[in-house]
């Protein structure tokens, strides 16, 4: 049933418009604050809103797939609006914890900058479908072009279809993680059929035919035509297949610059949740670094890169689950500055130990405003203040935002 017109009050943290009508709260995707809309309300959602009065911040989406594809949520908003909204999300999350802080700037990656993305593939009667899921849907939207991905990734869509035709089931989906390395594109595929000897040969042939730097299937390396290297500071590393990397080079550069600037002249730094060395390797140009990460394979690639680089100070590594075994105060007190970059769940256990340690300087990177604000509250209660705060938008036109903050205490 179509209801009376509604006014969008704000955007939710998922970037849906939120309005309040006679029947309660209503969500409407692809809308902006201040817009008057109408449409059929089903379970509190207007799935296909009609815009009666558009916002001055509304723009024409650049991508032809925008309405069907779920890869982007905010292409209908101006760049200025989206940057301001993402800063507001961070500030609001902190305010709910009683913390007043201002985002100094939002650093937004350009279009066609994503060097890493996971696509979905499904085999069909006529071949294969490869793309992103539609909004709140299991339907795959094929992307003949994309305003998010680097051109090098888009050029390998034929390889993605070939892999899907060869190894996806008709009922299940294949996950294809594409990553641009210094030596070309690599694929890490999961959810496909088991690797037999004949299938191994077929996959290897596809890797050679499309000149992939590396191909792995269900965590098994099938072909490595060239080392899938990534440059981090003065080092070049070869991460494990499909491993986490910052989504864009521009976003990574902004985060690294923030960390380097606020670590300052520290002689000894601990890099917690260090991954493959995104921060540890650049920091080693001026400081000794202890890198802690749960995944030993990631640390091995970091260590190898450090050993083959020149002009770096010592990096030590420690494989440790910081959720279950956080560094304790006497271990933390050995370092001048702590750098911490936890996953979306945040670092509640490790933050608790930092609060009781003698640590005075923390550079905190986060990809989740909710858990960041929770952990920030603990630090502020322990005497820390937020002295610098920026937003980094690597996932352009999505609801995601990353945070870089400096915490200090006297």
N, C-alpha and C positions, 0 to 999 in steps of 0.2 A: 504494500500500500504506500502511495506517495504522500508524504506528510507536508505540512506547511513549510515554507522556506525557513532555513536555519542560518545562523551566522557562526562562522568558524571563529572560536575564541583563541585557540592556540594549536600548536602541533604537539603530539605525543612524542615520547622518546623514540618511537619507531617511525616518526615523521608523518603519521596520519593526522589529518585535521580533526579537532575535537570541538563539538558543538553541544549545547545543552537545550533540549527541547522539552515539550510537555511530558514525554515518556522517559525522560532521563538523558543520560550521556549518549551521544551518537558519534561514531568515528566515520571519517570519510577520507579515503586515500586521494592523493593528487590534488589536494586543496591547500589553501594558504590562509593565515589569519586575516580576519576582516571580510572574507568572501561570503556572499550570500549564495546558498546552494539549496537544491531540492533533489529529491530522489526517493527511491523505495528503501525503506528501513527494514532490515531483516536481522534480528538478534543484535540490535544496537549498531548495525553497520550499514552504511550506504555504499555499496560496492561500486556503483557507477554514478557518481554525483553529477548533476547538471549545474554548471556555474552560471548563476543569474547575474551576479555583480563581481567581476574579477578584481583581484588585488592589483595595485600598481606594481607589485613585485613579481607578477606573473609574466613569464616569457615563453616563447615557443620552444618546446623541447628539440634538441639538435638531432636526436636519434630516431630513425623511423620505427624502431622496435619498442619505443618507450612505453606505450600503453599496454602492451602485452607482456613485456619482459619484466622480470622482477629484479634485474641487476641494479637498477637505479630507482630511487624513490623521490628525488627532488629536482629533476631536470626542469620542472615547470617553474622553479623559483630562480630569481636572479642570483648571480654570484655573490653580490653584496648581501642579499637576504640570507643565503645559505651559510655564508661565513659568520654572519652575526648570530644566526640561530644556533650554530654549533658552539660558539662561545657562550651563548646564553644557557645551553644545556649543561655545560660544565659549571658555570656560576650558580645555576639553580640547584644542581646536585650538592654543591658545597653549602649553599644557603640552608638546605633542609637539615644539614648537620650543625647549623649555627656558625658557619664559617663565612666571613665576607671576604671575597677575593675577586679581583678583576683580571680577566684574560687580556694580556697585553697586545696580542696579535693572533690572527689565524693564518697559518701558512697552508695554502691550498695547492695541491699538485695539479698540473695542467691536464687537459683532455688527452686521451690516448697515451697515458703514462703508466698504466698498470703493467708491471713486468711479471706478475704472478697472478694466476686466477684458476679456479676450479670450475670446470664445465661438467655438465651432465650429458651422458650419451645413452641412447636407447636404439636397439636394432628394430627395424621395421620390415615390412614385406618388400618394400622397394629399395631398401638400403639402410640409412641410419639418420637419426635426429641428434644434433649436437647443439647445445646452447645453455642458456640459463633458464631456471624455472620461472614460470609466470607468478604473479603476485598471489601468495596464499594458495598455490596450485601445484599439483604434480605434473602439469603440462610443461613440456620443454619448448621454449621459444627459440627457434633457430636464429642465429645471428649471422647474416651475410656480411654485415659490417658492425662495428661497435665503437662508440665514442670513449669507452674506458680503456680498452686493451692497446698495448703497444702494437705497431704494425707488424713486427716480427712474429707476435703471437697469432695475429689474424691470418698471416700468411701460412700458418700451420694448421688451419682448420681442415684442409683436406686430409692431413695425417690423423687428426682427431676422428674424422668420419671413417677412415680406413681401419683404425684401431677398434672403433665401435662395431663396425660390420664384422670384424674378425673375432672379437672376444666378448661382446655383450650378449646377454640373454634377451629373449623377447619379453620376459616378465620383469626382470630386474633392470637396474640402471648401473651404468659404468661411470665412475668418477674419474675425471681426467684433470690432473693438476699440471698446468703448463707454467714453466718458469724460464725466463730469458736469462741465460748465463753469458759470460764474456765470449763463449765459443759457440753460441747458438741456443736453440730452444731444446729443453728437455721435457719429457713427459713422465709423470708418475701416476699409474693407473691402478685403481682398486675397485673391487666389486665385480670383476670379470670372471670368466670361466678359468678352471685350473690350468696350469701350464703343463702340457705334455711335450714330448720330444718334437712332434710335428708342429705343434702350436708355437713352441719356442722358435723354431725355424721361420715360421710365418711372421711372427712378431719381429724377429731380427731383420727379415726382408723389408718389412714396412719401415723400420728405423733407418735402414740404408737408403731406401727409395726416397725418403723425405729428408734425408741428411740431418737426422736428429742428433744432438750432442750426446744424449743419453736417454734410454728408455728402461723404465722398471715396471713390473707387473705384479701386483699383490706383494709388494716389498721385495721382489726378486729382480735383480738387475739382469736385463735381457741383452742390452747392447750399450756399449760406451765407446762411441766413435771418437770422442774427444773428451778430455776432462771438463766437466761442467763447472768451470771456475767462476767465482765471484770475487770482486775486488773490495777489500775492506781496509781503509787506510793505506798503508804501504804494503799490505800483505794480499796474497791471492789464495783463496781457500777453495776446496772442493767439498761442498756440503753433502750430507747423505741425500739420497733421492727423495724429492718431495718435502724437504725440510722447510721449516718456517723461515721466511725472509721478510723484510719490510716490503710493503706492496709496491712502492715506487722508489726510484732512485732519488727523486727530489724530496720525498718525504723522509727518507733515510738521512739525506744530507742535512735537513733541517733539525732532525733529532740529534744527530751526531754533533752538529755545531752547538746546539744548546748544551749538551752534556759536556763537551770540551770547554765551553766558556765558563760553566759553573763548577766544574771540577777545579778549574784554575791551576794553582801551583802545587796541588797535592802531590806528595811523593809516593804515597802508597794508597791504592784504590781497590776496593772490592766491587766486582761486577756480578750482581746476583741475578739469576735467571739469564745467564750470559749468552745462551744459544751458541751460534757459531762464531761470535766475536764482533758483532755489529759495533759495540762500543769499546770492548776490551782492546781490539787491535788498533784503532785510532788513538785511544788513550795511552797506549804503550809507547807512543812517540816521546812522551814526557814523564810518564810515571810507571812504577812497577804495579802490575795488576794481578789480582787473584780472581780468576773467573770460576764461578760456581754454577753448575747446570746439572739437571737430572739425567739428561741423555748423554751417555758417554760417547756415542758416535759423533755428536755435534762437537763435543770437546776435543775429540781426536782430530777433526778437521781444523779446528781453531789452532791447536798445538802445532800441527803440520805447517799451517800457513805462517805462524809466528817463526818457526825454526828456519823457514826458507826465505824470510824477509830480512832486510838489512836495516840497521839504524833503529831498532826497537829495544826498549828496556825489557826486563824479564817479565814473562807471563807464566803464572802457575795455574793449574786447573784442578778442580775437585768435582767429581761426580757425586751429587747429593740432592736428595729430594727435599727441597726447602719447605714444602708443605708439612711433611712429617718430621723433618730434622732441620729446623732453621738454625742458622748460625747463632750461637749464644753470645751474651755480652762480652765475655773474655776473649772470644774470637773476633768479634766486631771491633773491639777497642784497639786492635793492631793497626787499623786503617785510618787515614786522614779523612777520606770521603767514601761514602757508600753510593753506588749507582744501582738502582733496582728497576727491573722491567718485567713485572710478572704478567702472566696470562690474564684473561678476562675475569677469572675468579679472584684476582687481587692477591695480596700476600699477608693475610691477617696474622698468621702465626709468626712470620718473620718481622712484621711491623711491631708486634708485641715485644720481641726481643730487642729491637732497635730502640724502643721507648725506654727500656731499663738499662741500656748501655750508656757509655760515655760519648757516643756518636754525636757530633755537632752539625754535620753537613750531609744531606741526603739529596741526590738528584733522582727524582722519581718519574719514570715513564709509565703511562697506563693507556690501555685501549678501552676502558670501561669507566665512564663517569660515576656510576653507582658505587662500584667497589673502591674506586679511587677516593671518593668522598668519605667512605667508611674508614679507610686507612688513614686519610688525612686527619680525620677527627681524632683518632688515637694519637697521632703525632702532635697535633696542636694541644691536646690535653696533657702531653708530656713535656710541653714547653717549647715546641717548635713553632716557627712562623713560616708562612709562604712568602718568600721574597721575590720569586719570579714565576710566571705562569703563562704558558702559551698553548694554543690549540694547533694541531697538525692534522690537516684533512687529506689523508692519502686515499681514502675511499670516497672520491668525489661523487656528489649527487646521491650518496647513501645516507642513512641515519647514523653511521659510525663516525666517531671522532677520536683522535688520540690526544693525549695530554702530556706535557712536559712541565715539571715543577721543581723548584728549588726550595728545600726546607732547611732552615738553620735554627740553632738555638745558642744562647750565650753559654 
